[in-house]
Each structure stands twice: as C-alpha cells, then as structure tokens.
C-alpha cells in the first residue's frame, strides 16, 4: 500500500488475502489507518468493511457468472461493441436502439469500439457494452439482481464482530441495472467481494470470510471462541465457476485482449479481473477513480484470493505500472508455499512484462497429455516427475476416460483421474482430497457424491477398496483440520 501510494499519490488503499476453500483471511489492511493507542483519531473506518464504493469492472465477473449459470450464455456470440443506446420494448423489456432514445448510452472506456467481437473477448477487454448486451439479450435485470442477492451483495457479511455495512442496490432503471452489471451505480464492500469471489474460485461454494483463529483465556488457557469455515451458499454451479475462472485466466494470458497481462508473474498461473471505477463525489463523477485487481492463484486450482484497491486521480498507467502489486503477489506465493519453484526476491520483477516471462511460465506449467486409448504404464511414464498424482479407476490396462481432458494446463499437486473400466471401480481413499478432487471423481465415474463441510476430506461413508455400484452414493465430510 505504501509503494502504490507513493507511485500514484493514492488517497486510500484497501484489500486482503483469503483462503478460498475456508474463507480464512490471511491478511487485511487499509491506508490511511489509525493507531488505537493514540488519543486523537480522525478516522476510525475499516476501509474494507465499513466503507461502500462502486467496485468497477471486477463486478463484471458476477454478471458473466449469472449469464453462464442461467444456461443461455454462449461465449462465441458476437455483438456490436460500439455505443449501446438503451431503449425499451412495448412490454417494458430492455432493447438496443440504433440511436439515442434519451434512456441512456453505455460506452466503453475511452469510447473504445472494437467492432463485432465475442462475449468472451468483451470480458477480456472489460467492455461495458458487452455487459449491456448480455443483460439485454441473455439475462435481464431481475435475473442479475437475484444472482447478486445469492452472491451476498447488499447485505452485511456479519463475521467475527467486524462492523460492516450493506451497500446500496441501485437498479431501478435500465441504465442503472446495466451500470450495476459493470460495477457502477450500486455499491458494495470489499468484505462482500471476498465472500462472493470465494464462490468463483471454490467451485460455486461460497465461504464466509473470517479473521479470528481463536480467542484464549490468558489465565485458564480455555478457548473462549474458535473461528471455523462456514458455507453461506452455492450461488452458481461448479461448472459455471470453472468457466468463469477460464475467462479470468484469459484476462492475464491473452496478448491481444487481456487487460491484466501486466500483472503476469513468472512461475504461477493467475486468474484475474481488473477494475477501474469512477468515483461519485460532491454530487458528480470527478477525476478520482478506484483501481482494483481481483486475483485467484494458482489459476488451475485456486487456493488463494487477493483483492486490492486504491483510490487516486486517474492515470493511464494504473494497470500498466504494476510492480508493487506483483511484488505483493510474489510474497503471498512464498508465504503460503503455493509454488516451491518460485525463487528470488520480490524486487527482481522486471518493470515490463517480457517475452522471456511467457517462456518461463510455459516451461513451468505444461499441459495434460492425451492418455485415452493408451496403457496405464504409458500414463505413468509420461507423467513421471511432473508432480501430479494419478488416480487409476477400474481393473483394465487401457485408459477409456481421463479427467482433466487433454490440453488442460497441468499444475503440480494436481490429481489426474484415469478410468480403465466402466465397472468394478474400487473406492479410493479420499482423505485429504479437496472439494474439486471429489467433484472430478464424480464427473468421470458418474457415481453419486454428497459433500458436507468445507476444506479437505476427513471422512468417507464407503471404505477404501470397496467395489462401487453405479447406484451408490458416497457421503464425504470436509474439514479444514486436514489442510
């Protein structure tokens, strides 16, 4: 925060770091802050919890999630990315006009017009007109509003005694509904953003952020209070969450469309959405903006979510000169042991992203090979030394199905499921598996699974080695204690 403030003369900064599978906050801060030991304190605000703001384009993630989850989204659909003139049908539904009808105009940043492009490209470019077209032709303001409720917006998070506020929903007109979809008009808190993004990076399961590990009586040693993971909803389906994360990866890796390419760091895949929001002050939108970045890492199996915002006068370098934030990313990676291959000091990041950085990432993050119709011995030799764990299901020697599919990015500590027969599948030991691992087992086998709790598997209803039937339902219990 100090480095960013120095670089852009920030009026304020706030943000934090969270474990997405548990909701545990690992870091939390705001600047300017206060010292509770001082008598004269002018501002007691916890910027991340008690201050509301229009979040900007980091909100687009939830509009896309709503569209995808509704089952009507096609990322290849093309639309006209030029100015979007708002109009209404005779029955009151939104529609696009060919010219200004005085109901409002949606423009992209800097009035950018890229002609006809796809919805997926519009997300990577962070185009407001893409949101307008989706809310008009894929979903509608009511559907968006319902999903925002499901994500926990406009209600206090109520965690660990933190005094937080609700924010304001402002979606009464078509213009305000569309603006809410791209992060203006309605207001939120950072605490709500942490909670909502946990569902994106946790396969659709939303976790309540919590700050306190435990409170202990200093005299008796008795544990008075202990924080624990709390599931607060499932606003979207697992496959929706995975599709959104794929979009966020493109925001980093796409050299043409990606607005987050300057946040890329060597040795770690990232899923990012950038944001720049105009600030409404003194009765109008002025020169101050809120710049933000929402980042999940590693992108292929998100463990950590970082959200960082700062308010300052607009500067075209805000998503280009990203060194302080990249240093922060690298420190988080080291402290949380996300990647043991990440070496060097925080200060060794180049000022500009280079082609060499792209090559480094490619070497460290290979893709899953095509293993179907090969033998299990071939799979073992092909993946030897990759750091992944093979889960072989069935009694055959030839691989019939694999998950993840071929050409998916490969990360260390990842599990690859291989089916060698459609029957006589034996129950594996799921101890220590994540929710994602369990969901992948269900996807490849089709055997029913019910999941309780959050964290990692500590209990399974069917013992290891039991031959499974297609009619079985496996009950697993997750807890953070095994992490």
C-alpha positions in Angstrom: 0.0 0.0 0.0 2.9 2.4 0.8 4.5 1.6 -2.6 1.3 2.1 -4.5 0.5 5.3 -2.7 3.9 6.7 -3.5 3.6 5.7 -7.1 0.1 7.1 -7.7 -0.4 9.6 -4.9 -3.3 7.5 -3.6 -5.9 9.0 -1.3 -6.6 5.5 0.1 -5.8 1.8 -0.4 -7.5 -1.4 1.0 -7.5 -5.1 0.4 -6.6 -8.5 1.7 -5.7 -12.2 1.2 -8.1 -15.1 1.7 -8.0 -18.9 1.6 -10.8 -19.6 -0.9 -11.7 -23.1 0.4 -12.1 -22.0 4.0 -12.8 -18.3 4.0 -9.9 -17.7 6.4 -8.4 -14.2 6.0 -4.6 -14.3 5.9 -4.1 -10.5 5.5 -6.3 -7.4 5.8 -5.4 -3.8 5.6 -6.3 -0.3 4.8 -4.5 3.0 4.4 -4.8 5.5 5.9 -5.3 3.6 9.1 -5.3 4.5 12.8 -3.4 3.6 15.9 -5.8 2.7 18.7 -3.2 3.9 21.3 -3.5 7.4 20.1 -6.0 9.8 21.7 -6.7 12.0 18.7 -8.1 9.8 15.9 -9.8 11.5 13.0 -11.0 8.4 11.1 -12.0 5.0 12.6 -13.1 3.5 9.4 -12.2 -0.1 8.4 -12.0 0.6 4.7 -12.7 -2.9 3.6 -15.8 -3.4 5.8 -17.4 -0.1 6.8 -16.9 1.9 3.5 -19.0 1.3 0.5 -17.9 2.1 -3.1 -18.7 1.3 -6.7 -16.3 -1.5 -7.5 -15.9 -1.1 -11.2 -15.2 -3.9 -13.7 -14.3 -6.5 -11.0 -18.1 -6.7 -10.7 -18.4 -7.9 -14.3 -17.3 -11.4 -13.1 -20.7 -11.8 -11.4 -22.7 -10.6 -14.3 -20.9 -13.2 -16.5 -21.4 -15.8 -13.8 -25.2 -15.1 -13.8 -25.4 -15.4 -17.6 -23.4 -18.6 -17.7 -25.2 -20.2 -14.8 -28.6 -19.4 -16.5 -27.7 -21.8 -19.3 -28.1 -19.2 -22.0 -24.6 -17.9 -22.4 -22.5 -18.6 -25.5 -19.1 -17.1 -25.3 -18.7 -17.2 -29.1 -21.7 -15.0 -29.7 -20.7 -11.8 -31.4 -22.2 -8.4 -30.8 -21.5 -4.8 -31.8 -19.1 -3.4 -29.3 -19.8 0.3 -30.2 -22.0 2.7 -28.1 -25.1 0.9 -26.7 -28.2 3.1 -26.9 -30.8 1.9 -24.4 -34.5 1.5 -25.4 -37.5 -0.5 -24.3 -39.9 -2.8 -25.9 -43.7 -2.2 -25.6 -43.9 -4.6 -22.7 -41.0 -2.8 -20.8 -38.1 -5.1 -21.6 -34.7 -3.6 -22.4 -33.6 -3.5 -26.0 -30.8 -1.8 -28.0 -31.7 1.2 -30.2 -29.9 2.4 -33.3 -29.6 5.9 -32.0 -30.1 7.8 -28.8 -33.6 7.4 -27.3 -32.8 9.5 -24.2 -32.9 6.5 -22.0 -29.1 6.4 -21.7 -26.0 5.5 -23.5 -23.5 2.8 -22.5 -19.9 3.5 -23.7 -16.7 1.6 -23.2 -13.7 3.1 -21.5 -12.2 5.8 -23.7 -15.2 5.3 -26.1 -13.4 2.2 -27.5 -15.2 0.5 -30.3 -13.7 -2.9 -31.5 -16.5 -3.7 -34.0 -18.1 -7.1 -33.8 -16.4 -9.2 -31.1 -17.4 -12.2 -28.9 -18.8 -12.0 -25.4 -15.6 -13.8 -24.2 -13.4 -11.2 -25.8 -15.6 -8.5 -24.3 -14.8 -9.8 -20.8 -11.1 -9.9 -21.5 -11.2 -6.4 -22.9 -13.5 -5.4 -20.0 -16.1 -3.7 -22.2 -19.2 -2.1 -20.7 -21.1 -2.7 -23.9 -20.6 -6.4 -23.5 -22.4 -6.3 -20.2 -25.2 -4.2 -21.7 -25.7 -6.7 -24.5 -25.7 -9.7 -22.1 -28.2 -8.0 -19.7 -30.4 -7.2 -22.7 -30.2 -10.4 -24.7 -29.0 -13.2 -22.4 -30.4 -12.4 -19.0 -32.4 -9.4 -17.7 -32.1 -7.0 -14.7 -34.3 -9.2 -12.5 -32.1 -12.3 -13.1 -29.0 -10.3 -12.4 -30.5 -8.9 -9.2 -31.4 -12.3 -8.0 -27.8 -13.6 -8.6 -26.3 -10.6 -6.8 -28.5 -11.5 -3.8 -27.3 -15.1 -4.0 -23.7 -13.8 -4.0 -24.4 -11.9 -0.8 -24.3 -8.4 -2.0 -26.3 -5.6 -0.4 -26.3 -7.5 3.0 -23.7 -7.3 5.8 -21.4 -10.2 5.9 -21.6 -10.3 9.8 -18.3 -12.0 10.7 -16.2 -12.1 13.8 -17.7 -9.0 15.3 -16.5 -6.8 12.4 -18.8 -3.9 11.9 -19.7 -3.9 8.2 -22.3 -2.2 6.1 -24.6 -3.5 3.4 -24.0 -1.2 0.3 -26.9 0.1 -1.9 -28.6 -1.6 -4.8 -29.5 1.0 -7.4 -31.1 -0.9 -10.3 -34.4 0.9 -10.8 -33.8 1.9 -14.4 -32.3 0.0 -17.3 -29.3 2.3 -17.3 -28.7 1.7 -13.6 -29.2 -2.0 -13.9 -26.6 -2.2 -16.7 -24.3 0.1 -14.8 -24.6 -2.2 -11.8 -23.6 -5.1 -14.1 -20.3 -3.4 -14.9 -19.6 -2.1 -11.4 -21.1 1.4 -11.2 -24.4 2.8 -9.8 -24.7 0.2 -7.0 -22.2 0.0 -4.1 -20.6 -2.9 -2.2 -17.9 -3.5 0.4 -14.6 -5.3 0.0 -15.7 -7.9 2.5 -18.7 -8.7 0.3 -16.3 -9.0 -2.7 -14.2 -11.5 -0.8 -17.2 -13.6 0.1 -18.6 -13.5 -3.5 -15.3 -14.3 -5.2 -14.9 -17.3 -2.9 -17.7 -19.0 -4.9 -16.0 -18.2 -8.2 -12.7 -19.9 -7.0 -14.3 -22.6 -4.9 -16.4 -24.4 -7.5 -19.5 -22.5 -6.6 -19.4 -22.9 -2.9 -19.4 -19.5 -1.1 -17.5 -19.2 2.2 -17.9 -16.5 4.8 -14.7 -14.6 5.4 -13.4 -15.0 9.0 -10.5 -13.3 10.8 -10.1 -14.9 14.2 -8.4 -18.3 14.6 -9.3 -18.4 18.3 -9.6 -16.4 21.5 -8.0 -17.9 24.6 -8.3 -17.0 28.2 -4.8 -15.9 29.3 -5.3 -17.2 32.8 -7.1 -20.5 32.4 -6.0 -21.4 28.9 -9.6 -22.1 27.9 -10.6 -21.5 24.3 -13.4 -18.9 24.5 -14.0 -18.7 20.8 -12.7 -20.5 17.7 -13.2 -19.4 14.1 -14.2 -22.1 11.6 -15.1 -22.3 7.9 -18.7 -21.5 7.2 -20.5 -22.3 3.9 -23.0 -19.5 3.3 -24.4 -20.6 -0.1 -23.9 -22.1 -3.5 -24.9 -19.2 -5.9 -23.6 -20.9 -9.0 -22.9 -24.5 -10.2 -19.4 -25.9 -10.2 -19.2 -25.9 -14.0 -20.1 -22.2 -14.0 -17.4 -21.4 -11.6 -14.8 -23.3 -13.7 -15.9 -21.5 -16.9 -15.6 -18.1 -15.2 -12.1 -18.9 -13.9 -11.1 -19.9 -17.5 -12.3 -16.4 -18.6 -10.2 -14.8 -15.9 -7.1 -16.8 -17.0 -7.5 -15.3 -20.5 -7.6 -11.8 -19.0 -3.9 -12.5 -18.0 -2.7 -14.6 -20.8 -4.4 -13.2 -23.9 -1.8 -10.9 -25.5 -4.4 -9.1 -27.6 -7.4 -8.7 -25.4 -6.2 -9.3 -21.8 -6.4 -6.2 -19.6 -4.3 -8.0 -16.9 -1.3 -9.0 -18.9 0.9 -6.6 -17.0 0.2 -8.5 -13.8 1.7 -11.7 -15.1 4.5 -13.2 -13.0 6.9 -16.0 -13.7 6.2 -19.4 -12.2 2.5 -19.0 -11.3 -0.7 -19.1 -13.3 -3.1 -16.4 -12.4 -6.9 -15.8 -12.9 -7.5 -12.0 -12.7 -10.2 -9.4 -13.3 -9.2 -5.8 -13.4 -11.4 -2.8 -12.5 -11.4 1.0 -12.8 -14.4 2.7 -11.3 -15.3 6.4 -11.5 -15.9 7.9 -8.0 -19.1 9.9 -7.3 -18.1 12.8 -5.1 -19.6 16.2 -4.4 -22.6 15.4 -6.5 -20.8 14.3 -9.6 -18.3 11.8 -11.1 -14.9 13.6 -11.0 -11.3 12.9 -11.7 -10.8 10.3 -9.0 -11.1 6.6 -9.8 -10.9 3.3 -7.8 -8.4 0.9 -9.4 -8.7 -2.7 -8.4 -7.5 -6.2 -9.1 -9.1 -9.5 -8.1 -6.7 -12.4 -8.4 -7.0 -16.2 -7.8 -3.9 -18.3 -7.7 -2.9 -20.8 -8.9 -5.4 -20.4 -11.7 -5.9 -24.2 -12.3 -6.7 -25.0 -8.7 -7.3 -21.7 -6.9 -6.2 -21.7 -3.2 -5.7 -18.0 -2.5 -7.7 -15.0 -3.5 -6.2 -11.5 -3.4 -8.2 -8.3 -3.7 -6.5 -4.9 -3.8 -8.0 -1.5 -4.4 -6.7 2.1 -4.4 -8.3 5.5 -4.9 -6.4 8.2 -6.8 -6.7 10.6 -9.7 -6.9 8.7 -13.0 -3.6 7.8 -14.5 -3.3 5.7 -17.7 -0.5 3.7 -16.2 -2.6 2.3 -13.4 -2.9 -1.2 -14.9 0.5 -1.0 -16.6 2.9 0.0 -13.8 2.0 -2.9 -11.6 5.3 -3.7 -9.8 4.2 -3.1 -6.2 1.2 -5.4 -6.7 3.3 -8.1 -8.4 5.8 -7.9 -5.5 2.8 -8.4 -3.2 1.6 -11.4 -5.3 5.1 -13.0 -5.1 5.3 -12.5 -1.3 1.9 -14.2 -0.9 3.0 -17.1 -3.1 6.2 -17.6 -0.9 4.5 -17.2 2.4 1.7 -19.7 1.5 4.0 -22.1 -0.2 1.9 -22.2 -3.3 4.9 -22.9 -5.6 8.1 -24.2 -4.2 9.8 -23.5 -7.6 9.3 -19.7 -7.2 12.7 -18.3 -6.2 14.3 -14.9 -6.0 13.5 -11.7 -4.1 10.3 -9.7 -4.6 12.4 -6.9 -6.1 13.6 -9.0 -9.1 10.4 -8.4 -11.1 11.0 -6.7 -14.4 9.4 -3.3 -14.9 7.7 -4.5 -18.0 6.4 -7.9 -19.0 8.8 -9.6 -21.4 8.6 -12.5 -23.9 11.1 -14.3 -21.6 8.5 -14.3 -18.8 6.0 -16.0 -21.1 8.6 -18.7 -21.9 9.2 -19.3 -18.2 5.6 -19.8 -17.5 5.3 -22.2 -20.4 8.1 -24.4 -19.1 6.7 -24.5 -15.5 3.1 -25.2 -16.5 2.8 -27.9 -19.1 -0.5 -29.3 -20.3 -2.2 -32.6 -19.7 -1.3 -35.1 -22.5 -3.9 -37.2 -24.3 -3.9 -40.5 -22.4 -7.1 -42.1 -23.7 -6.5 -45.5 -25.6 -3.0 -45.7 -24.0 -2.0 -48.1 -21.3 -1.7 -47.1 -17.6 2.1 -47.8 -17.9 2.3 -45.2 -20.7 0.5 -42.7 -18.5 2.8 -43.4 -15.5 5.9 -42.9 -17.6 4.6 -39.9 -19.5 3.8 -38.1 -16.2 6.8 -39.2 -14.2 8.4 -36.3 -12.5 5.5 -33.9 -13.2 4.5 -33.8 -9.5 0.9 -34.9 -10.3 -0.9 -37.8 -8.7 -2.6 -40.5 -10.9 -5.9 -41.9 -9.6 -6.5 -45.1 -11.7 -10.1 -46.3 -11.5 -11.1 -49.8 -12.8 -9.4 -53.1 -13.5 -8.3 -52.7 -17.1 -5.0 -51.8 -18.6 -6.2 -49.4 -21.3 -7.5 -45.9 -20.4 -11.1 -45.3 -21.5 -11.6 -41.8 -20.0 -9.5 -39.2 -18.4 -10.1 -36.1 -16.3 -8.9 -33.3 -16.7 -9.1 -33.6 -20.5 -6.1 -33.4 -22.8 -4.5 -29.9 -23.3 -5.7 -28.6 -19.9 -2.9 -26.8 -18.1 -1.1 -29.0 -15.7 -0.1 -28.0 -12.2 1.9 -29.7 -9.5 -0.1 -31.4 -6.8 -2.9 -31.9 -9.3 -4.8 -35.2 -9.5 -5.5 -36.9 -12.9 -8.3 -39.4 -12.9 -8.0 -42.3 -15.4 -10.8 -44.8 -15.9 -9.8 -48.3 -17.3 -13.2 -50.0 -17.0 -16.8 -49.0 -16.5 -17.4 -51.5 -13.8 -15.6 -52.9 -10.7 -14.3 -49.5 -9.7 -12.9 -49.6 -6.2 -13.5 -46.9 -3.7 -10.3 -44.8 -3.3 -9.0 -43.3 -0.1 -10.3 -39.7 -0.4 -8.6 -38.5 2.8 -7.1 -35.0 2.1 -8.9 -34.5 -1.2 -10.3 -31.1 -1.9 -13.9 -30.4 -3.0 -12.6 -30.0 -6.5 -11.0 -33.5 -6.4 -14.2 -35.1 -5.2 -16.2 -33.3 -7.9 -13.8 -34.6 -10.6 -14.2 -38.1 -9.3 -18.0 -37.8 -9.7 -17.6 -36.3 -13.1 -15.5 -39.1 -14.5 -17.3 -42.0 -12.8 -20.9 -40.7 -12.6 -21.2 -42.2 -9.1 -23.2 -40.0 -6.8 -21.4 -38.0 -4.1 -22.8 -35.8 -1.3 -20.4 -33.3 0.2 -20.7 -31.8 3.7 -18.5 -29.1 5.2 -15.5 -27.1 3.8 -11.8 -27.7 3.4 -10.5 -31.2 2.8 -11.9 -34.7 3.1 -11.6 -36.2 6.6 -14.4 -38.8 6.4 -16.0 -41.0 3.7 -19.0 -43.3 4.1 -17.7 -46.1 1.9 -14.4 -47.7 3.0 -11.4 -47.7 0.7 -11.2 -50.8 -1.5 -15.0 -51.4 -1.7 -16.3 -52.2 -5.2 -18.6 -49.4 -6.1 -22.0 -49.8 -7.8 -23.5 -47.2 -10.2 -26.4 -46.8 -7.7 -24.1 -46.0 -4.8 -24.0 -42.5 -3.2 -20.8 -41.6 -1.4 -21.0 -39.2 1.5 -17.8 -37.3 2.3 -17.2 -34.8 5.1 -14.7 -31.9 4.6 -12.9 -30.1 7.3 -10.1 -27.6 7.4 -8.3 -29.6 10.0 -6.7 -31.8 7.4 -5.2 -28.9 5.5 
